[in-house]
Amino acid sequence: LPFIAGLVLAYFLDPVADALERMGLPRVVATLVILGLSILLLVLVVLLIVPILGDQIVKFAGDLPALMQALLARFNEAAPQWIKDAIAKSGTDIQGSISDIAGKAAGWTATLLASVWSGGLALVNIVSLMVVTPIVAFYLLADWDKMVAKVDGWLPRDHADAIRTIAADIDSAMAGFIRGQGTVCLLLGVMYALALSIAGLKFGLVIGLVAGLLSFIPFVGALLGGIMAIGVGLVQFWPDYVSMLVIVGIFVFGQFIEGNFLSPKLVGGS
């Protein structure tokens, strides 16, 4: 994984290194500048955000059964009588089903988190990602043009031009989508997380980042994030309609920004 991550990171950052080269910096210096800033940003994220994020994930898993029960209580208060009668005639025990589902989901999430963090290789894997990935990315990024030239030297000369054209088209499409969509997801995740946190929503950081990172699937990120945010908001803010409208407005605004500005500019026709 550290080597694959280093390769992806180098591929992602190669245009930045090329831009710094055009500004007059040597390739090695440009690579050091890029990775230095990336490592600084990563350290800040790990020190400032990861502890809060981990705490919110654990609390969200623990509070899930209570949240589901509270949502059911809100439904019982607001649902029309004919819906309640229909449910009663069907013999469905919604409260029991929700309690069972929520309990299983919370238990599964807690077990998963415990296994991830208590695994014997967890610390080794994290350290290798933090240490090996930047080293791999540095060497790949520093020698990227040399590697491309070396591979180009292996091409059969009679077909070299055609292969270069096809490879350039593949690179353009892949780079445009991977870099563009990755940047869109990152920007949306940061925007949703900040906006929901400022709005005072519990677990806003987790919900916002999940919504942003899942935005590479059209509408799924906003839909899932919106459902989670509105569900938590109904329990936390009810009957404060203004706060609920603010949460809905955050996701509507996010979809508007993504559809009209971010995706067209950063992904385009890729």
C-alpha positions, 0 to 999 in steps of 0.5 A: 500500500505505501508504494501504491500510495506513493505512486498515486501521490506522485502522479497527482502532484506531477503537474505541480512539479512541472509548473514549478520547473517552468518557474525556474526551480530545479526538479529536485528542489520543486519536489522537495517543496511540494512534499515538504508542504504536503507533509506539513499539511498532513501533520497538521491534519493528524494533530488537529483533525484526526483526534476530533474525527476519531472521537466523533466516529466512536461517539456516533457508533455508540449513540446510534441506537439512541438516535434511531429511537429518538427519530422513531419518537419524532415520527410518532409525534408527526406522522398522520394517524392513518399511517400509524393505523396502517402500520398497526394493522400490518403487525410490523413492530417498527420500534423493535425492528429499529432497535434491533437494526440500530443495535446490530449496526452499533455493535458492528461499527464498534467491533470494526473500529476495535479490530482496526485499531487493535490489530497487531500490524495497525501501528506498522501500517500507519508508520509505513504509510507516514514514512515510506509513502513520502519517500517513494513519492519523492523519488518517483516525482523527482525522476518522473520525466526520466522514467517516461523517457526510459519507457519511451525508449522501449517503444518500437520505432515504427509505432512510437508516434501512434503509441505516444498519441494513445498514451497521451489520450489515456493520460489526459482522460485519467488525469483529468478525472482522477485529479479533478474528481479527487479535488472536488471530493476533497473540497466538498468534504472540507466545505460540508464538514466546516459548514455543519460544524459551524451550524452546531450539528453533532458529528458534523465533521464526520458526516461532512467528510463522508458526504464529500468523499462519497461525492465521486458517485453522483448524488450518493454523497450528498444524499447519504450525508443529507440523510445522516445530517437531517436525522441527527438534526431532527433529534438535536434541534427539534422543533427548531425549524431554522436550524433544520433549514440551515442543514438542508441549505448546506447540502443544497448549496453544496450540490449547486456549487459542485454542479455549476462550478467545481465539476465543470471547472475541475473535471470538465469532459474528462 
